[in-house]
Amino acid sequence: MKNVILFLGFVLYATLIFFINDYILLWMVLLMNIFTMIIVKVKFSEVIENIIKIVPFILVTVIINCILANYEYAFLIAIKLVLVCQITFLYAKTTTVRGIANTIKMLCTPLKLVKVNLDEIELLVCISLSMLPILKEEYRQLKEACWAKGMDLTIKNMKIILTKLMLSIMKRVNEIEESIIEKGYGET
């Protein structure tokens, strides 16, 4: 139950950040985020490194908002995105894949009324979240292989990379399926 409350609190907190339009309140949110970092003992350098990774996304968002709205609004959105990404990183850093899967299972409890197997939902979430780092690594390896062969990363060549990535995904899915079957999951 603690994980469900923590998850719902995180979602509510992250959502409410987008409704704040006062810079003073945003500074207070930043201080709360920093205080949370200190409590959960996450290194400041890790958070900065994570924020640097999302800078291209934030810049594209700022540019679009500058074109469609104005500079002040674009800057406000950028601050909000940084704050939400920061708290999301903290949540992800302090919660395990199994914990997130269990939380989703508990949130889906009302689905028992329509005879949905919650253990299958938990397993699917667990497998999905566990696959993300694997897919990221596969994509990085494919990119490096293309660079080693002298291929530029153009739209034309992305077709080759994505095809190989999809084949790799299918191979991994088959391995997981075989593993689940061998362990007797789903047998009655």
N, C-alpha and C positions, 0 to 999 in steps of 0.2 A: 504494500500500500504506500510505503514511503516513496518508492520509485515513481508511482503514478502521480503522487502529489508534486514531487520534484519536476516531473515531465510537464504536467499541466501548468505549474508555476513558471517554468522556463518558456513555454509557448505563450502564456499570457504576458510575461515580461517582454519577450521579443516583439510581440504584437503591439503592445502599448508604446514601445519606443517610437513606432511610426506615427503615432498620434501626437507626439510632443513637437511643438513648434517654437518653443522657447529655448534659446541658447543656454540660459542659466540652468534649466532643468536637464538639458543634455549634458552639461558639465557635471551635474549631480549624478546622472546615470553613469558617466565615465568613472567618477569616484567610487560608485557602488561596484562597478565592474572590477576596478583595481582592488578594492577591498575584498571582493570575492576571489580574485586571483591569489591574494595573500592567504586567505583562509584555506583554499583548496591546494595551496602550495604548487601552483603552476608557474614556471619560470617566465619572467617578463619577455625574455629573448624569444621563447617559443611563440608567444602571442604575436610579437612584432613580426617574426618570420611568417606566420600564418597570414597576417594582414598584408604583408608585402606580396604574397601569392595572389591575393584577390584584388590588388590594385588595378590591373587591367579591366576587370569587370566594373569596378567603381568608376574608373575614368570614362568608360563607354557610357555608363549611366549618367554621369555628370554632363558629358557632351550632349547626350540626347535631351536632358532636362534643360540645358542652356539654350538649345535650339527651340524646344517646345514651350518653355516657361521663361525663367530668368536666372541670372547667376546666383542670386541669394538662395533661391529655392533649390538649385542644383547643389550648392554647397551644403545646405541643410540635409538633403537626401544623402549626400556622401557621408556626412557625420553619422547619420542614422544607420547606414549600411555598415560602417566600420564598427559601431557599437553592437549591432546585432550579430555580425560575424564574430566579434570578440567573445560575446557571451555564448554563442553557439560552439565555438572552439572549446571554451571552458566546460560546457556541458558534455561535449563529445570526449574530452580528455578525462573526465571524471566518471564516465559511465561506460560499462562494458557492453559489448554487442549482445551478450546474453541478457543483461539488464534491460536494454532497450527492447529486445524481443519479448521479454517477460512483461514489461510495461504495456506494450501494444496488445499482448494477449489479455491482460487484465482490462484494458480499455474496451476490448471487443467482447467482454463477458455477456452483454445483452444479446449477442448473436447466437447464444446457446438456445434462445427461444425458437429460432428457426433451424435448429439442429446443425449449426456450423461447428466443425471440429476445431477448437481453439488451439490444440496442440499442433495442428498442421499450420495454422497461421503463425504461431511462434517459430516453428521450424523454417517456414518460408522467409520470415523476416530475418532470422539468424543467418540463413544461407545467403540471402541477398546482401546483407551488410558485410558479411565476411568476404564476399566476392569483390567488393569495390576496390580494396587495395590490390588484389590479385589482378584485376583488369587494368588498373592504373599502371602496374609494373609491366604487364604484357604490352600495353600501348607504348610505354617508354622504350622497351626492348625493340619493338618493331620500328619505332622512329629512329633509334640508333642504328639499327641494321640498314635502314634506307640511307641514312647519312653515310654509313661506311661504304655503301655501294655507289655513292655519289648522286643519289636521287634528291632532288629538291622537294620540299613539302608543299606541293601545289595541290589544287583541287583535283587535278587529274590523278596525281599519285596518291591522294588520300583514299581513292577508291581501292587501290591495292592494299593499303594499310588496313582499311576498315574490313575488307574481305578476309584478310588473314586474321584480324582480330575476331571477327564473327566465327571463323572456323575454330579458333582457339577457345572461344566461349562455348561453342557446341561440344568441343572435346571435354572441357571442364564440367559442363552440365551432365554429360554422359558418365563421367567419373563419379560425380556426386550421386547420380541416380543408382549406379551400380553399388556404391558404398552403402547407400540407404537400404537397398534391397538385400544386400548381404547381411546387414544388421537386423533384418527382419522387421523393419518399420512398416506399419500399415497392415501387417498380416493379422488375421483374426483367428 
